[in-house]
Amino acid sequence: MFLSRFLVKMAANNAVLNRLEQKGAEADQVIEYLKQQVALLKEKAILQASLREEKKLRVENAKLKKEIEGLKQELIQAEIRNGVKQVTVPPGTTLSTASFSEDIPQPTAVTASSGSKDQIKGEDEEKKKKEKVEKKGEKKEKKQQPAAGSSDAKPVDVSRLDLRVGCIITAEKHPDADTLYVEQVDVGEASPRTVVSGLVKHVPLDKMQNRMAVLLCNLKPAKMRGVVSQAMVMCASSPEKVEILAPPPGAVPGDRITFEGFPGDPEKELNPKKKIWEQIQPDLHTNDQCVATYKGVPFEVKGKGVCRAETMANSGIK
């Protein structure tokens, strides 16, 4: 009698533990989603700060140009006061120093008076002040050049992602993590890639074997509980459910996923510091027909069809 009660109690405890473990996994997914949103907000804040700084520099540059023009006028007035003749040169006219030497008599050496010394000193100070302001204006313009050049950079869109059709040849549970699978995936290369995925709670192990999938292949390799993951299995995802995206019938490992209207070759490897994946991911969704899209444009294998989730419509993709 005592033994049966003990077994009943243990069964109840196991059920509670299983529920807690499931809740923990769901909480991890929610936390990861919130982290991604925080990262995006930080990126937007940095961009806004850069735009404000550029606007500020433009205003300062305009002020400096105005000051330079004012100083030029002061210099001209100072030269006129000191008897320096101002010559207006028509645009496109080339002057020779030899012609001036023939027409203008060379000044004879005289002993400078104290008054002329003061005038020369004043002119030197004016010239130094002008040069200083001009150099400061050049520095401001140089600071603005990177901001202006950034508009010519390659846009941050889905064309930067190396998305390919892959075949999960084998999958097994991670030796040190209950919620992770370790897979060997054929993505059309000489040898399979090792991929670590947190799909244990969502996809049975037998459903992971010899399964076609969509892989993101240019993330920087990352170690997950001691195993280096070299790609990421793309899934329709919500806090409650996850489904692996399926390529169209007839697709083979290595086929490129393309997006109409977003041409270009993918990065060899995404730079984690630039947060390119984090900026693109929020625009990845399944539509109401479960087709995977980027900004409404389907994931497509040319000549073979589109990629889709099994049942999850209007869900995020990651």
Solvent accessible surface area in square Angstrom, and as a share of the most:
residue,aa,sasa,rsa
1,M,172,0.77
2,F,165,0.69
3,L,119,0.59
4,S,57,0.36
5,R,158,0.58
6,F,98,0.41
7,L,100,0.50
8,V,105,0.60
9,K,134,0.57
10,M,86,0.38
11,A,63,0.49
12,A,54,0.42
13,N,75,0.38
14,N,78,0.40
15,A,42,0.33
16,V,65,0.37
17,L,107,0.53
18,N,96,0.49
19,R,139,0.51
20,L,109,0.54
21,E,75,0.34
22,Q,99,0.44
23,K,133,0.56
24,G,34,0.33
25,A,19,0.15
26,E,49,0.22
27,A,48,0.37
28,D,92,0.48
29,Q,42,0.19
30,V,60,0.35
31,I,87,0.44
32,E,82,0.37
33,Y,109,0.42
34,L,97,0.48
35,K,125,0.53
36,Q,27,0.12
37,Q,57,0.25
38,V,76,0.44
39,A,21,0.16
40,L,23,0.11
41,L,116,0.58
42,K,131,0.55
43,E,47,0.21
44,K,122,0.52
45,A,56,0.44
46,I,109,0.55
47,L,111,0.55
48,Q,102,0.45
49,A,46,0.36
50,S,59,0.38
51,L,104,0.52
52,R,154,0.56
53,E,89,0.40
54,E,33,0.15
55,K,143,0.61
56,K,119,0.50
57,L,18,0.09
58,R,126,0.46
59,V,74,0.43
60,E,48,0.21
61,N,15,0.08
62,A,60,0.47
63,K,127,0.54
64,L,16,0.08
65,K,107,0.45
66,K,160,0.68
67,E,93,0.42
68,I,24,0.12
69,E,93,0.42
70,G,34,0.33
71,L,18,0.09
72,K,70,0.30
73,Q,100,0.44
74,E,89,0.40
75,L,17,0.08
76,I,60,0.31
77,Q,90,0.40
78,A,10,0.08
79,E,36,0.16
80,I,88,0.45
81,R,179,0.65
82,N,46,0.24
83,G,63,0.61
84,V,68,0.39
85,K,175,0.74
86,Q,76,0.34
87,V,95,0.55
88,T,130,0.76
89,V,66,0.38
90,P,83,0.52
91,P,140,0.88
92,G,87,0.84
93,T,65,0.38
94,T,130,0.76
95,L,91,0.46
96,S,59,0.38
97,T,122,0.71
98,A,59,0.46
99,S,51,0.33
100,F,86,0.36
101,S,60,0.39
102,E,142,0.64
103,D,119,0.61
104,I,93,0.47
105,P,115,0.72
106,Q,126,0.56
107,P,121,0.76
108,T,114,0.66
109,A,109,0.84
110,V,125,0.72
111,T,133,0.77
112,A,48,0.37
113,S,69,0.44
114,S,89,0.57
115,G,41,0.39
116,S,36,0.23
117,K,122,0.52
118,D,98,0.51
119,Q,90,0.40
120,I,96,0.49
121,K,128,0.54
122,G,30,0.29
123,E,34,0.15
124,D,65,0.34
125,E,101,0.45
126,E,51,0.23
127,K,95,0.40
128,K,140,0.59
129,K,113,0.48
130,K,45,0.19
131,E,96,0.43
132,K,154,0.65
133,V,23,0.13
134,E,54,0.24
135,K,128,0.54
136,K,112,0.47
137,G,6,0.06
138,E,97,0.44
139,K,133,0.57
140,K,36,0.15
141,E,69,0.31
142,K,133,0.57
143,K,126,0.53
144,Q,20,0.09
145,Q,115,0.51
146,P,94,0.59
147,A,39,0.31
148,A,54,0.42
149,G,39,0.37
150,S,71,0.46
151,S,94,0.61
152,D,129,0.67
153,A,66,0.51
154,K,82,0.35
155,P,88,0.55
156,V,63,0.36
157,D,19,0.10
158,V,1,0.01
159,S,5,0.04
160,R,23,0.08
161,L,2,0.01
162,D,17,0.09
163,L,0,0.00
164,R,41,0.15
165,V,0,0.00
166,G,0,0.00
167,C,18,0.11
168,I,0,0.00
169,I,74,0.38
170,T,67,0.39
171,A,9,0.07
172,E,109,0.49
173,K,114,0.48
174,H,9,0.04
175,P,109,0.68
176,D,98,0.51
177,A,7,0.06
178,D,110,0.57
179,T,51,0.30
180,L,21,0.10
181,Y,3,0.01
182,V,18,0.10
183,E,0,0.00
184,Q,66,0.29
185,V,0,0.00
186,D,46,0.24
187,V,1,0.01
188,G,49,0.47
189,E,71,0.32
190,A,119,0.92
191,S,72,0.46
192,P,65,0.41
193,R,42,0.15
194,T,31,0.18
195,V,0,0.00
196,V,9,0.05
197,S,11,0.07
198,G,44,0.43
199,L,10,0.05
200,V,27,0.16
201,K,84,0.36
202,H,50,0.23
203,V,10,0.06
204,P,77,0.48
205,L,69,0.35
206,D,104,0.54
207,K,120,0.51
208,M,0,0.00
209,Q,69,0.31
210,N,118,0.61
211,R,67,0.24
212,M,66,0.29
213,A,0,0.00
214,V,0,0.00
215,L,0,0.00
216,L,0,0.00
217,C,6,0.04
218,N,4,0.02
219,L,45,0.23
220,K,117,0.49
221,P,66,0.41
222,A,55,0.42
223,K,144,0.61
224,M,70,0.31
225,R,153,0.56
226,G,58,0.56
227,V,35,0.20
228,V,67,0.39
229,S,9,0.06
230,Q,69,0.31
231,A,8,0.06
232,M,52,0.23
233,V,7,0.04
234,M,0,0.00
235,C,7,0.04
236,A,0,0.00
237,S,15,0.10
238,S,32,0.20
239,P,66,0.42
240,E,133,0.60
241,K,94,0.40
242,V,15,0.08
243,E,17,0.08
244,I,4,0.02
245,L,0,0.00
246,A,45,0.35
247,P,16,0.10
248,P,9,0.05
249,P,127,0.80
250,G,59,0.57
251,A,12,0.09
252,V,79,0.45
253,P,40,0.25
254,G,31,0.30
255,D,27,0.14
256,R,81,0.30
257,I,2,0.01
258,T,37,0.21
259,F,16,0.07
260,E,130,0.58
261,G,66,0.63
262,F,48,0.20
263,P,117,0.74
264,G,42,0.40
265,D,109,0.56
266,P,37,0.23
267,E,53,0.24
268,K,200,0.85
269,E,87,0.39
270,L,7,0.03
271,N,63,0.32
272,P,74,0.47
273,K,180,0.76
274,K,122,0.52
275,K,70,0.30
276,I,6,0.03
277,W,26,0.09
278,E,48,0.21
279,Q,65,0.29
280,I,2,0.01
281,Q,13,0.06
282,P,42,0.26
283,D,49,0.25
284,L,0,0.00
285,H,82,0.36
286,T,3,0.01
287,N,51,0.26
288,D,105,0.55
289,Q,125,0.55
290,C,21,0.13
291,V,11,0.06
292,A,0,0.00
293,T,7,0.04
294,Y,2,0.01
295,K,125,0.53
296,G,60,0.58
297,V,32,0.19
298,P,52,0.33
299,F,0,0.00
300,E,47,0.21
301,V,5,0.03
302,K,129,0.54
303,G,85,0.82
304,K,82,0.35
305,G,31,0.29
306,V,41,0.24
307,C,0,0.00
308,R,102,0.37
309,A,2,0.02
310,E,140,0.63
311,T,80,0.46
312,M,16,0.07
313,A,39,0.30
314,N,108,0.56
315,S,16,0.10
316,G,26,0.25
317,I,0,0.00
318,K,52,0.22
